[in-house]
Amino acid sequence: MQFARDLDPSLADQFVGMYVNHHTQDGGDIVPLAAQKLLDLGYEAGLIPHKTIIEVLR
C-alpha cells in the first residue's frame, strides 16, 4: 500500500490481482528470449544505439 497513492485497499487488491499472477511471477525461459529479440530488432533498426544483452538474475 506504500505505493498505492491513497487507493482504497479493496481496489488496490483488485488492481494487483489483475497484474500479479503466475505469468508475471515466473514467465519461464521464453520471456528473456523475447525481450532479447525485441532489443536486437530495435538495435538492427537503429532505434537503440548500442547492442544490449539481457542478463537474467534468478
BAVO-792685 format. One record per residue: residue number from 1; residue in three letters; x, y, z of N, C-alpha, C, O in turn. Coordinates in Angstrom, 3 decimals, padded with zeros to 6 digits. Example, Ala and Ser with C-alpha at 12.3 -4.5 7.8 and 13.67 -1.06 7.14 Angstrom:
2
{seq: 1; type: ALA; nc1: 013.190; nc2: -005.690; nc3: 007.800; cac1: 012.300; cac2: -004.500; cac3: 007.800; cc1: 013.200; cc2: -003.300; cc3: 007.800; oc1: 014.236; oc2: -003.319; oc3: 008.465}
{seq: 2; type: SER; nc1: 012.850; nc2: -002.250; nc3: 007.080; cac1: 013.670; cac2: -001.060; cac3: 007.140; cc1: 012.900; cc2: 000.030; cc3: 007.870; oc1: 013.409; oc2: 001.138; oc3: 008.039}
//
This chain:
58
{seq: 1; type: MET; nc1: 000.819; nc2: -001.202; nc3: 000.000; cac1: 000.000; cac2: 000.000; cac3: 000.000; cc1: 000.863; cc2: 001.266; cc3: 000.000; oc1: 000.360; oc2: 002.369; oc3: -000.211}
{seq: 2; type: GLN; nc1: 002.131; nc2: 001.098; nc3: 000.233; cac1: 003.046; cac2: 002.231; cac3: 000.269; cc1: 003.047; cc2: 003.002; cc3: -001.056; oc1: 003.246; oc2: 004.216; oc3: -001.062}
{seq: 3; type: PHE; nc1: 002.828; nc2: 002.309; nc3: -002.170; cac1: 002.847; cac2: 002.949; cac3: -003.479; cc1: 001.450; cc2: 003.087; cc3: -004.083; oc1: 001.323; oc2: 003.381; oc3: -005.272}
{seq: 4; type: ALA; nc1: 000.428; nc2: 002.886; nc3: -003.307; cac1: -000.948; cac2: 002.870; cac3: -003.816; cc1: -001.551; cc2: 004.252; cc3: -004.021; oc1: -002.657; oc2: 004.366; oc3: -004.550}
{seq: 5; type: ARG; nc1: -000.855; nc2: 005.294; nc3: -003.616; cac1: -001.343; cac2: 006.671; cac3: -003.806; cc1: -002.763; cc2: 006.854; cc3: -003.269; oc1: -003.650; oc2: 007.327; oc3: -003.980}
{seq: 6; type: ASP; nc1: -002.963; nc2: 006.479; nc3: -002.022; cac1: -004.247; cac2: 006.649; cac3: -001.337; cc1: -005.389; cc2: 005.877; cc3: -001.989; oc1: -006.554; oc2: 006.243; oc3: -001.831}
{seq: 7; type: LEU; nc1: -005.070; nc2: 004.834; nc3: -002.705; cac1: -006.079; cac2: 003.994; cac3: -003.327; cc1: -006.783; cc2: 003.168; cc3: -002.249; oc1: -006.151; oc2: 002.695; oc3: -001.305}
{seq: 8; type: ASP; nc1: -008.066; nc2: 003.003; nc3: -002.399; cac1: -008.829; cac2: 002.177; cac3: -001.469; cc1: -008.230; cc2: 000.763; cc3: -001.444; oc1: -007.943; oc2: 000.209; oc3: -002.505}
{seq: 9; type: PRO; nc1: -008.036; nc2: 000.176; nc3: -000.272; cac1: -007.389; cac2: -001.146; cac3: -000.188; cc1: -008.051; cc2: -002.226; cc3: -001.042; oc1: -007.349; oc2: -003.040; oc3: -001.640}
{seq: 10; type: SER; nc1: -009.370; nc2: -002.255; nc3: -001.114; cac1: -010.021; cac2: -003.295; cac3: -001.920; cc1: -009.771; cc2: -003.074; cc3: -003.411; oc1: -009.639; oc2: -004.036; oc3: -004.167}
{seq: 11; type: LEU; nc1: -009.706; nc2: -001.823; nc3: -003.832; cac1: -009.418; cac2: -001.521; cac3: -005.227; cc1: -007.947; cc2: -001.821; cc3: -005.548; oc1: -007.631; oc2: -002.310; oc3: -006.633}
{seq: 12; type: ALA; nc1: -007.070; nc2: -001.530; nc3: -004.616; cac1: -005.655; cac2: -001.853; cac3: -004.806; cc1: -005.475; cc2: -003.366; cc3: -004.921; oc1: -004.692; oc2: -003.831; oc3: -005.749}
{seq: 13; type: ASP; nc1: -006.181; nc2: -004.128; nc3: -004.111; cac1: -006.102; cac2: -005.585; cac3: -004.167; cc1: -006.585; cc2: -006.098; cc3: -005.516; oc1: -005.984; oc2: -007.011; oc3: -006.082}
{seq: 14; type: GLN; nc1: -007.659; nc2: -005.523; nc3: -006.035; cac1: -008.185; cac2: -005.908; cac3: -007.345; cc1: -007.164; cc2: -005.585; cc3: -008.441; oc1: -006.932; oc2: -006.402; oc3: -009.332}
{seq: 15; type: PHE; nc1: -006.560; nc2: -004.406; nc3: -008.376; cac1: -005.580; cac2: -003.985; cac3: -009.365; cc1: -004.373; cc2: -004.923; cc3: -009.364; oc1: -003.936; oc2: -005.374; oc3: -010.423}
{seq: 16; type: VAL; nc1: -003.839; nc2: -005.213; nc3: -008.192; cac1: -002.684; cac2: -006.111; cac3: -008.086; cc1: -003.054; cc2: -007.495; cc3: -008.600; oc1: -002.248; oc2: -008.149; oc3: -009.263}
{seq: 17; type: GLY; nc1: -004.259; nc2: -007.941; nc3: -008.301; cac1: -004.714; cac2: -009.246; cac3: -008.756; cc1: -004.773; cc2: -009.365; cc3: -010.275; oc1: -004.646; oc2: -010.460; oc3: -010.822}
{seq: 18; type: MET; nc1: -004.966; nc2: -008.237; nc3: -010.955; cac1: -005.025; cac2: -008.262; cac3: -012.418; cc1: -003.638; cc2: -008.421; cc3: -013.043; oc1: -003.506; oc2: -008.970; oc3: -014.136}
{seq: 19; type: TYR; nc1: -002.609; nc2: -007.940; nc3: -012.348; cac1: -001.280; cac2: -007.891; cac3: -012.962; cc1: -000.230; cc2: -008.776; cc3: -012.301; oc1: 000.818; oc2: -009.023; oc3: -012.896}
{seq: 20; type: VAL; nc1: -000.477; nc2: -009.249; nc3: -011.112; cac1: 000.470; cac2: -010.134; cac3: -010.434; cc1: -000.155; cc2: -011.520; cc3: -010.389; oc1: -001.094; oc2: -011.774; oc3: -009.634}
{seq: 21; type: ASN; nc1: 000.385; nc2: -012.412; nc3: -011.215; cac1: -000.147; cac2: -013.764; cac3: -011.284; cc1: 000.980; cc2: -014.718; cc3: -011.641; oc1: 002.141; oc2: -014.309; oc3: -011.682}
{seq: 22; type: HIS; nc1: 000.668; nc2: -015.958; nc3: -011.894; cac1: 001.725; cac2: -016.932; cac3: -012.177; cc1: 002.496; cc2: -016.595; cc3: -013.452; oc1: 003.650; oc2: -016.996; oc3: -013.598}
{seq: 23; type: HIS; nc1: 001.875; nc2: -015.866; nc3: -014.370; cac1: 002.585; cac2: -015.485; cac3: -015.600; cc1: 003.616; cc2: -014.393; cc3: -015.328; oc1: 004.705; oc2: -014.416; oc3: -015.902}
{seq: 24; type: THR; nc1: 003.286; nc2: -013.447; nc3: -014.467; cac1: 004.209; cac2: -012.349; cac3: -014.194; cc1: 005.242; cc2: -012.712; cc3: -013.132; oc1: 006.310; oc2: -012.102; oc3: -013.082}
{seq: 25; type: GLN; nc1: 004.948; nc2: -013.680; nc3: -012.292; cac1: 005.914; cac2: -014.072; cac3: -011.273; cc1: 007.016; cc2: -014.940; cc3: -011.860; oc1: 008.167; oc2: -014.838; oc3: -011.435}
{seq: 26; type: ASP; nc1: 006.696; nc2: -015.780; nc3: -012.812; cac1: 007.699; cac2: -016.624; cac3: -013.455; cc1: 007.270; cc2: -016.889; cc3: -014.889; oc1: 006.441; oc2: -017.760; oc3: -015.151}
{seq: 27; type: GLY; nc1: 007.836; nc2: -016.139; nc3: -015.799; cac1: 007.485; cac2: -016.290; cac3: -017.209; cc1: 008.268; cc2: -017.381; cc3: -017.907; oc1: 008.089; oc2: -017.620; oc3: -019.101}
{seq: 28; type: GLY; nc1: 009.150; nc2: -018.053; nc3: -017.148; cac1: 009.940; cac2: -019.117; cac3: -017.749; cc1: 011.056; cc2: -018.573; cc3: -018.620; oc1: 011.417; oc2: -017.399; oc3: -018.529}
{seq: 29; type: ASP; nc1: 011.591; nc2: -019.424; nc3: -019.454; cac1: 012.737; cac2: -019.059; cac3: -020.287; cc1: 012.357; cc2: -018.223; cc3: -021.504; oc1: 013.216; oc2: -017.566; oc3: -022.091}
{seq: 30; type: ILE; nc1: 011.092; nc2: -018.238; nc3: -021.889; cac1: 010.712; cac2: -017.544; cac3: -023.120; cc1: 010.695; cc2: -016.019; cc3: -022.963; oc1: 010.907; oc2: -015.300; oc3: -023.939}
{seq: 31; type: VAL; nc1: 010.448; nc2: -015.525; nc3: -021.761; cac1: 010.368; cac2: -014.075; cac3: -021.565; cc1: 011.716; cc2: -013.395; cc3: -021.823; oc1: 011.754; oc2: -012.407; oc3: -022.557}
{seq: 32; type: PRO; nc1: 012.825; nc2: -013.883; nc3: -021.251; cac1: 014.095; cac2: -013.243; cac3: -021.581; cc1: 014.473; cc2: -013.384; cc3: -023.062; oc1: 015.084; oc2: -012.481; oc3: -023.634}
{seq: 33; type: LEU; nc1: 014.115; nc2: -014.502; nc3: -023.675; cac1: 014.390; cac2: -014.671; cac3: -025.105; cc1: 013.606; cc2: -013.657; cc3: -025.938; oc1: 014.132; oc2: -013.084; oc3: -026.892}
{seq: 34; type: ALA; nc1: 012.356; nc2: -013.447; nc3: -025.568; cac1: 011.520; cac2: -012.478; cac3: -026.287; cc1: 012.043; cc2: -011.061; cc3: -026.082; oc1: 012.072; oc2: -010.268; oc3: -027.023}
{seq: 35; type: ALA; nc1: 012.454; nc2: -010.739; nc3: -024.863; cac1: 012.997; cac2: -009.409; cac3: -024.580; cc1: 014.284; cc2: -009.187; cc3: -025.367; oc1: 014.508; oc2: -008.100; oc3: -025.899}
{seq: 36; type: GLN; nc1: 015.129; nc2: -010.213; nc3: -025.442; cac1: 016.372; cac2: -010.095; cac3: -026.204; cc1: 016.076; cc2: -009.885; cc3: -027.682; oc1: 016.724; oc2: -009.068; oc3: -028.335}
{seq: 37; type: LYS; nc1: 015.115; nc2: -010.608; nc3: -028.205; cac1: 014.727; cac2: -010.463; cac3: -029.610; cc1: 014.249; cc2: -009.039; cc3: -029.892; oc1: 014.606; oc2: -008.444; oc3: -030.909}
{seq: 38; type: LEU; nc1: 013.442; nc2: -008.503; nc3: -028.986; cac1: 012.930; cac2: -007.148; cac3: -029.146; cc1: 014.074; cc2: -006.135; cc3: -029.139; oc1: 014.097; oc2: -005.220; oc3: -029.962}
{seq: 39; type: LEU; nc1: 015.018; nc2: -006.295; nc3: -028.219; cac1: 016.164; cac2: -005.397; cac3: -028.179; cc1: 017.030; cc2: -005.534; cc3: -029.431; oc1: 017.507; oc2: -004.536; oc3: -029.973}
{seq: 40; type: ASP; nc1: 017.232; nc2: -006.764; nc3: -029.884; cac1: 018.013; cac2: -006.986; cac3: -031.104; cc1: 017.365; cc2: -006.303; cc3: -032.308; oc1: 018.046; oc2: -005.668; oc3: -033.112}
{seq: 41; type: LEU; nc1: 016.058; nc2: -006.439; nc3: -032.423; cac1: 015.345; cac2: -005.800; cac3: -033.542; cc1: 015.450; cc2: -004.280; cc3: -033.466; oc1: 015.612; oc2: -003.604; oc3: -034.482}
{seq: 42; type: GLY; nc1: 015.355; nc2: -003.754; nc3: -032.249; cac1: 015.494; cac2: -002.311; cac3: -032.063; cc1: 016.878; cc2: -001.815; cc3: -032.455; oc1: 017.016; oc2: -000.759; oc3: -033.071}
{seq: 43; type: TYR; nc1: 017.901; nc2: -002.583; nc3: -032.095; cac1: 019.280; cac2: -002.235; cac3: -032.462; cc1: 019.466; cc2: -002.302; cc3: -033.980; oc1: 020.032; oc2: -001.393; oc3: -034.587}
{seq: 44; type: GLU; nc1: 018.987; nc2: -003.377; nc3: -034.575; cac1: 019.127; cac2: -003.550; cac3: -036.027; cc1: 018.393; cc2: -002.466; cc3: -036.810; oc1: 018.809; oc2: -002.091; oc3: -037.907}
{seq: 45; type: ALA; nc1: 017.300; nc2: -001.967; nc3: -036.239; cac1: 016.533; cac2: -000.908; cac3: -036.901; cc1: 017.111; cc2: 000.483; cc3: -036.633; oc1: 016.629; oc2: 001.478; oc3: -037.174}
{seq: 46; type: GLY; nc1: 018.149; nc2: 000.541; nc3: -035.792; cac1: 018.760; cac2: 001.829; cac3: -035.485; cc1: 018.053; cc2: 002.607; cc3: -034.393; oc1: 018.338; oc2: 003.787; oc3: -034.188}
{seq: 47; type: LEU; nc1: 017.133; nc2: 001.960; nc3: -033.690; cac1: 016.390; cac2: 002.635; cac3: -032.628; cc1: 017.134; cc2: 002.612; cc3: -031.298; oc1: 016.895; oc2: 003.454; oc3: -030.432}
{seq: 48; type: ILE; nc1: 018.039; nc2: 001.644; nc3: -031.138; cac1: 018.846; cac2: 001.523; cac3: -029.928; cc1: 020.301; cc2: 001.678; cc3: -030.354; oc1: 020.772; oc2: 000.922; oc3: -031.203}
{seq: 49; type: PRO; nc1: 021.030; nc2: 002.649; nc3: -029.779; cac1: 022.373; cac2: 002.947; cac3: -030.279; cc1: 023.433; cc2: 001.883; cc3: -029.984; oc1: 024.427; oc2: 001.787; oc3: -030.704}
{seq: 50; type: HIS; nc1: 023.231; nc2: 001.089; nc3: -028.940; cac1: 024.224; cac2: 000.078; cac3: -028.569; cc1: 023.552; cc2: -001.280; cc3: -028.432; oc1: 022.419; oc2: -001.371; oc3: -027.960}
{seq: 51; type: LYS; nc1: 024.241; nc2: -002.325; nc3: -028.840; cac1: 023.719; cac2: -003.682; cac3: -028.664; cc1: 023.595; cc2: -003.939; cc3: -027.170; oc1: 024.531; oc2: -003.682; oc3: -026.413}
{seq: 52; type: THR; nc1: 022.464; nc2: -004.435; nc3: -026.754; cac1: 022.186; cac2: -004.685; cac3: -025.346; cc1: 021.942; cc2: -006.169; cc3: -025.152; oc1: 021.211; oc2: -006.787; oc3: -025.925}
{seq: 53; type: ILE; nc1: 022.550; nc2: -006.745; nc3: -024.126; cac1: 022.393; cac2: -008.159; cac3: -023.824; cc1: 021.604; cc2: -008.305; cc3: -022.528; oc1: 021.928; oc2: -007.678; oc3: -021.520}
{seq: 54; type: ILE; nc1: 020.575; nc2: -009.133; nc3: -022.564; cac1: 019.752; cac2: -009.418; cac3: -021.383; cc1: 020.533; cc2: -010.301; cc3: -020.421; oc1: 021.158; oc2: -011.279; oc3: -020.831}
{seq: 55; type: GLU; nc1: 020.494; nc2: -009.957; nc3: -019.158; cac1: 021.068; cac2: -010.809; cac3: -018.118; cc1: 019.951; cc2: -011.129; cc3: -017.128; oc1: 019.372; oc2: -010.225; oc3: -016.526}
{seq: 56; type: VAL; nc1: 019.655; nc2: -012.401; nc3: -016.965; cac1: 018.576; cac2: -012.829; cac3: -016.079; cc1: 019.163; cc2: -013.229; cc3: -014.736; oc1: 020.061; oc2: -014.067; oc3: -014.656}
{seq: 57; type: LEU; nc1: 018.644; nc2: -012.622; nc3: -013.695; cac1: 019.052; cac2: -012.980; cac3: -012.337; cc1: 017.952; cc2: -013.817; cc3: -011.713; oc1: 016.791; oc2: -013.410; oc3: -011.686}
{seq: 58; type: ARG; nc1: 018.311; nc2: -014.958; nc3: -011.223; cac1: 017.300; cac2: -015.844; cac3: -010.607; cc1: 017.643; cc2: -016.128; cc3: -009.185; oc1: 016.914; oc2: -016.852; oc3: -008.506}
//
